[in-house]
Amino acid sequence: MPKKIMEEKLLTLPEVKEILTKRGEDDELGYIQRVTLDYTMKFAAADKDNARKLVSDLVSKFDFVDENMAVQIVNAMPTSIPELKVFVTEKHKVVLSSDMEKMLGIIDKYR
């Protein structure tokens, strides 16, 4: 019988890693959960608290960044403007290079 969805929330990779790690301590993880945990172990570039703080910083400091975009940026932790462009040009045609450089500076503080 399917479980009822009580809440829906965007999660960063470090948050997913923590949830699955805790769940693995209490119960045996299913195949998809184990694969997902392995993925987060390899690619989560920040700890859970810093990842959530970075999402908040990006949303509050840049009016063109919503929570969904910020979570995707945090999950990828881009290191260059071309990598960052993949995320910020999604909704907007023009984002200033200076804004992207500022974003990279903020991201680097949490790396």
MODELLER restraints for C-alpha pairs under 7 A, 6 or more apart:
rsr = mdl.restraints
at = mdl.atoms
rsr.add(forms.Gaussian(group=physical.xy_distance, feature=features.Distance(at['CA:10:A'], at['CA:68:A']), mean=6.99, stdev=0.5))
rsr.add(forms.Gaussian(group=physical.xy_distance, feature=features.Distance(at['CA:11:A'], at['CA:71:A']), mean=6.97, stdev=0.5))
rsr.add(forms.Gaussian(group=physical.xy_distance, feature=features.Distance(at['CA:12:A'], at['CA:51:A']), mean=6.78, stdev=0.5))
rsr.add(forms.Gaussian(group=physical.xy_distance, feature=features.Distance(at['CA:12:A'], at['CA:71:A']), mean=5.73, stdev=0.5))
rsr.add(forms.Gaussian(group=physical.xy_distance, feature=features.Distance(at['CA:12:A'], at['CA:74:A']), mean=6.86, stdev=0.5))
rsr.add(forms.Gaussian(group=physical.xy_distance, feature=features.Distance(at['CA:12:A'], at['CA:75:A']), mean=5.91, stdev=0.5))
rsr.add(forms.Gaussian(group=physical.xy_distance, feature=features.Distance(at['CA:13:A'], at['CA:40:A']), mean=5.71, stdev=0.5))
rsr.add(forms.Gaussian(group=physical.xy_distance, feature=features.Distance(at['CA:13:A'], at['CA:44:A']), mean=5.33, stdev=0.5))
rsr.add(forms.Gaussian(group=physical.xy_distance, feature=features.Distance(at['CA:13:A'], at['CA:75:A']), mean=5.77, stdev=0.5))
rsr.add(forms.Gaussian(group=physical.xy_distance, feature=features.Distance(at['CA:14:A'], at['CA:40:A']), mean=6.82, stdev=0.5))
rsr.add(forms.Gaussian(group=physical.xy_distance, feature=features.Distance(at['CA:14:A'], at['CA:44:A']), mean=5.30, stdev=0.5))
rsr.add(forms.Gaussian(group=physical.xy_distance, feature=features.Distance(at['CA:14:A'], at['CA:46:A']), mean=6.58, stdev=0.5))
rsr.add(forms.Gaussian(group=physical.xy_distance, feature=features.Distance(at['CA:14:A'], at['CA:47:A']), mean=5.69, stdev=0.5))
rsr.add(forms.Gaussian(group=physical.xy_distance, feature=features.Distance(at['CA:14:A'], at['CA:48:A']), mean=4.74, stdev=0.5))
rsr.add(forms.Gaussian(group=physical.xy_distance, feature=features.Distance(at['CA:14:A'], at['CA:51:A']), mean=6.94, stdev=0.5))
rsr.add(forms.Gaussian(group=physical.xy_distance, feature=features.Distance(at['CA:15:A'], at['CA:48:A']), mean=5.17, stdev=0.5))
rsr.add(forms.Gaussian(group=physical.xy_distance, feature=features.Distance(at['CA:17:A'], at['CA:37:A']), mean=5.80, stdev=0.5))
rsr.add(forms.Gaussian(group=physical.xy_distance, feature=features.Distance(at['CA:17:A'], at['CA:40:A']), mean=5.49, stdev=0.5))
rsr.add(forms.Gaussian(group=physical.xy_distance, feature=features.Distance(at['CA:17:A'], at['CA:41:A']), mean=6.79, stdev=0.5))
rsr.add(forms.Gaussian(group=physical.xy_distance, feature=features.Distance(at['CA:20:A'], at['CA:37:A']), mean=6.18, stdev=0.5))
rsr.add(forms.Gaussian(group=physical.xy_distance, feature=features.Distance(at['CA:44:A'], at['CA:75:A']), mean=6.78, stdev=0.5))
rsr.add(forms.Gaussian(group=physical.xy_distance, feature=features.Distance(at['CA:45:A'], at['CA:111:A']), mean=6.58, stdev=0.5))
rsr.add(forms.Gaussian(group=physical.xy_distance, feature=features.Distance(at['CA:46:A'], at['CA:110:A']), mean=6.80, stdev=0.5))
rsr.add(forms.Gaussian(group=physical.xy_distance, feature=features.Distance(at['CA:46:A'], at['CA:111:A']), mean=5.98, stdev=0.5))
rsr.add(forms.Gaussian(group=physical.xy_distance, feature=features.Distance(at['CA:50:A'], at['CA:110:A']), mean=6.23, stdev=0.5))
rsr.add(forms.Gaussian(group=physical.xy_distance, feature=features.Distance(at['CA:51:A'], at['CA:74:A']), mean=6.44, stdev=0.5))
rsr.add(forms.Gaussian(group=physical.xy_distance, feature=features.Distance(at['CA:54:A'], at['CA:110:A']), mean=6.91, stdev=0.5))
rsr.add(forms.Gaussian(group=physical.xy_distance, feature=features.Distance(at['CA:55:A'], at['CA:67:A']), mean=6.80, stdev=0.5))
rsr.add(forms.Gaussian(group=physical.xy_distance, feature=features.Distance(at['CA:55:A'], at['CA:70:A']), mean=5.14, stdev=0.5))
rsr.add(forms.Gaussian(group=physical.xy_distance, feature=features.Distance(at['CA:55:A'], at['CA:71:A']), mean=5.98, stdev=0.5))
rsr.add(forms.Gaussian(group=physical.xy_distance, feature=features.Distance(at['CA:55:A'], at['CA:74:A']), mean=6.77, stdev=0.5))
rsr.add(forms.Gaussian(group=physical.xy_distance, feature=features.Distance(at['CA:58:A'], at['CA:65:A']), mean=6.62, stdev=0.5))
rsr.add(forms.Gaussian(group=physical.xy_distance, feature=features.Distance(at['CA:58:A'], at['CA:70:A']), mean=6.14, stdev=0.5))
rsr.add(forms.Gaussian(group=physical.xy_distance, feature=features.Distance(at['CA:59:A'], at['CA:65:A']), mean=5.27, stdev=0.5))
rsr.add(forms.Gaussian(group=physical.xy_distance, feature=features.Distance(at['CA:59:A'], at['CA:66:A']), mean=5.60, stdev=0.5))
rsr.add(forms.Gaussian(group=physical.xy_distance, feature=features.Distance(at['CA:59:A'], at['CA:67:A']), mean=6.21, stdev=0.5))
rsr.add(forms.Gaussian(group=physical.xy_distance, feature=features.Distance(at['CA:59:A'], at['CA:70:A']), mean=6.57, stdev=0.5))
rsr.add(forms.Gaussian(group=physical.xy_distance, feature=features.Distance(at['CA:69:A'], at['CA:87:A']), mean=6.65, stdev=0.5))
rsr.add(forms.Gaussian(group=physical.xy_distance, feature=features.Distance(at['CA:73:A'], at['CA:87:A']), mean=6.71, stdev=0.5))
rsr.add(forms.Gaussian(group=physical.xy_distance, feature=features.Distance(at['CA:77:A'], at['CA:107:A']), mean=6.88, stdev=0.5))
rsr.add(forms.Gaussian(group=physical.xy_distance, feature=features.Distance(at['CA:78:A'], at['CA:84:A']), mean=5.61, stdev=0.5))
rsr.add(forms.Gaussian(group=physical.xy_distance, feature=features.Distance(at['CA:79:A'], at['CA:104:A']), mean=6.77, stdev=0.5))
rsr.add(forms.Gaussian(group=physical.xy_distance, feature=features.Distance(at['CA:81:A'], at['CA:100:A']), mean=6.35, stdev=0.5))
